[in-house]
Amino acid sequence: MTLASRLQRIDAYRWRLPRDAAAGMRTDVIVFASKAIIDHIAKDQSLEQAVNVSTLPGIVGPSLAMPDMHQGYGFPIGGVAATDRDEGVVSPGGVGFDINCGVRLVRSSLTRVDVQPRLRDLVNQVFRDVPCGTGGAGFVKVGPNDLDHLLRDGARWMVRHGYGEARDAEFAEAGGALAEADPGVVSDRAKERGRTQVGTLGSGNHFLEIQFVERIEDVVAARQFGLFEGQVVVLIHSGSRGFGHQVCTDYLREMGGAMARHGISVPDRQLACVPVRSREGQRYLEAMRAAANFAWANRQGITHFLRQSFAKVFGRDTGLDVIYDVCHNIAKEETHTVGGRARRVLVHRKGATRAFPAGHPEIPAAYRDVGQPVFIPGSMGTASWVLAGEPGAMAETFGTTCHGAGRMMSRTAAKRGRDVKSVLRDLEAAGIVARSETRDGILEEIPDAYKDVDEVIGVVHGAGLARKVARLRPMGVIKG
Amino acid sequence: MTNAAQPSFEILEHTADVGFRARGASVAELFEHAAEAFLSIAAERRHAEARATFDVTVDGDDLPALLVNFLEELLYLFDTGRFVPVRVQVEEVTGSSLRARLSGEPRDPARHPWRLIVKAATYHGLEVGEHEGRWHARVFLDV
């Protein structure tokens, strides 16, 4: 019997795969999805991967999957798992190769009408100032002795060294730097790769989009986030670049050997894990936090050069302020109420975004009455969403919601029968100017390759994980 | 020798990422073809010339780990600008170690950009095996 056939529908937004659906499961799998989305999910190996996650020692609560779920490496993309701080494991596969891949939204004082006549100049300028890193280094200068400080202080190091404003770091998850990061447990290779890559976007699904606020759904929250209809905003989607990739690679290798010593076996080598409390587990988490801080420094560097681009094109202050910055590939130690009691757990979010509700002390004071801002990029040329965390996320998903639209077409399939000129022409017809360092960068990210972002958002809104605040539409796209 | 009817490698599909299947008459040839497949996906080598050599040694617990670690080595050399290989010759391979000679040049990122930035070679769906005297491998890359 297939796993999909064992799925039980709980309600319009929830599905359960009971723990007796496959051997070795320690807990249920809960998938947040509509009927249309679950039909897509059943087509790849992501359900099997969510089942594999449910076998992890010390998992607390169900193995969770968000509606943007698709097949990943070890964990499904869109997978969430909490493990007990003392009895559970940490798995680098639950974070991914791009540690602290995340999204930052920057607002401006400009409107769509202000930007439209200069759009092509603006896109070209940003394309020059914010490199993708496919053919050279970033513009942020990091000396060999500086890197360890950057790895400890993340976005704050950048601000101290002239790449941004003090409030930028305050308006980032964890203040733009996780404590207990240790550059001493990071390999020389990771540092060598990372040093020249601060302030670069990367390729794949990473991008920078100039967008406008098409529609406000929650007037109060939008006001708190400084959003208004017709306003131009910039969405930055990037991560920890070669630095984070190398950290993950290094520790997957180390854990592969360490698992046997800890008496752990997993159904998929990519799910390698060790006890959170073990020396290897602690070292990985210290290195992972350094990579998370690298990613916040990276998005801060991109923000700095973005401000320069706007200043060059418009010749004046355009009020570029960071609204917030969220990570969607991370493992964080948090306190959650499980079965009526507070427990310290390690929440793995693999392609999933923290979504703390109003009142949570970790949200900046300015937003505490409305909930944490969450940004969900859709596919190139369609729409993105601003959400706010809801109490349902604390009750059901360890304070977590989705992270994107979710891919449903392979890169090869996306390129088949399409040429880049016609894709660019279609985008231009929709009023969107796109630039990419590579031809494939545009073709592989065509809107048809993704699920409908509105359908995904409808699920997390309907399930009470995060609520709609504003819908954003792209005007300019910069890609690797 | 590679059978003319069977290419030395082909590109595979994966929802989020990209992969390849490689073949060879020996483990050494298989690894050479896997390296070729990986580089054809990741690296723009039109302007790269075989004007220098670079020797690499890699180890791993078993053949799959050895293959992942070998591709990771090429990724590291390319990403840091140390080397862009034009040709890869596997000189010695055992179940747990490998020695290869790369012919190419130090990478100039402007002339040898990434075609597609690869984050990692993964263990997802990884296969290395032998069938009727021919070796084959399947690898997925996180991009």
Boltz contact constraints between the chains, C-beta under 6 A:
constraints:
  - contact:
      token1: [A, 44]
      token2: [B, 15]
      max_distance: 6.0
  - contact:
      token1: [A, 70]
      token2: [B, 15]
      max_distance: 6.0
  - contact:
      token1: [A, 71]
      token2: [B, 15]
      max_distance: 6.0
  - contact:
      token1: [A, 73]
      token2: [B, 122]
      max_distance: 6.0
  - contact:
      token1: [A, 73]
      token2: [B, 124]
      max_distance: 6.0
  - contact:
      token1: [A, 73]
      token2: [B, 142]
      max_distance: 6.0
  - contact:
      token1: [A, 97]
      token2: [B, 119]
      max_distance: 6.0
  - contact:
      token1: [A, 97]
      token2: [B, 120]
      max_distance: 6.0
  - contact:
      token1: [A, 97]
      token2: [B, 142]
      max_distance: 6.0
  - contact:
      token1: [A, 98]
      token2: [B, 119]
      max_distance: 6.0
  - contact:
      token1: [A, 134]
      token2: [B, 113]
      max_distance: 6.0
  - contact:
      token1: [A, 134]
      token2: [B, 114]
      max_distance: 6.0
  - contact:
      token1: [A, 135]
      token2: [B, 109]
      max_distance: 6.0
  - contact:
      token1: [A, 135]
      token2: [B, 110]
      max_distance: 6.0
  - contact:
      token1: [A, 135]
      token2: [B, 113]
      max_distance: 6.0
  - contact:
      token1: [A, 136]
      token2: [B, 109]
      max_distance: 6.0
  - contact:
      token1: [A, 136]
      token2: [B, 110]
      max_distance: 6.0
  - contact:
      token1: [A, 189]
      token2: [B, 76]
      max_distance: 6.0
  - contact:
      token1: [A, 192]
      token2: [B, 80]
      max_distance: 6.0
  - contact:
      token1: [A, 193]
      token2: [B, 79]
      max_distance: 6.0
  - contact:
      token1: [A, 193]
      token2: [B, 80]
      max_distance: 6.0
  - contact:
      token1: [A, 202]
      token2: [B, 117]
      max_distance: 6.0
  - contact:
      token1: [A, 203]
      token2: [B, 117]
      max_distance: 6.0
  - contact:
      token1: [A, 204]
      token2: [B, 143]
      max_distance: 6.0
  - contact:
      token1: [A, 242]
      token2: [B, 79]
      max_distance: 6.0
  - contact:
      token1: [A, 245]
      token2: [B, 119]
      max_distance: 6.0
  - contact:
      token1: [A, 245]
      token2: [B, 120]
      max_distance: 6.0
  - contact:
      token1: [A, 249]
      token2: [B, 72]
      max_distance: 6.0
  - contact:
      token1: [A, 249]
      token2: [B, 120]
      max_distance: 6.0
  - contact:
      token1: [A, 269]
      token2: [B, 123]
      max_distance: 6.0
  - contact:
      token1: [A, 270]
      token2: [B, 122]
      max_distance: 6.0
  - contact:
      token1: [A, 270]
      token2: [B, 123]
      max_distance: 6.0
  - contact:
      token1: [A, 270]
      token2: [B, 124]
      max_distance: 6.0
  - contact:
      token1: [A, 407]
      token2: [B, 15]
      max_distance: 6.0
  - contact:
      token1: [A, 407]
      token2: [B, 16]
      max_distance: 6.0
  - contact:
      token1: [A, 410]
      token2: [B, 13]
      max_distance: 6.0
  - contact:
      token1: [A, 410]
      token2: [B, 14]
      max_distance: 6.0
  - contact:
      token1: [A, 410]
      token2: [B, 15]
      max_distance: 6.0
  - contact:
      token1: [A, 411]
      token2: [B, 18]
      max_distance: 6.0
  - contact:
      token1: [A, 412]
      token2: [B, 13]
      max_distance: 6.0
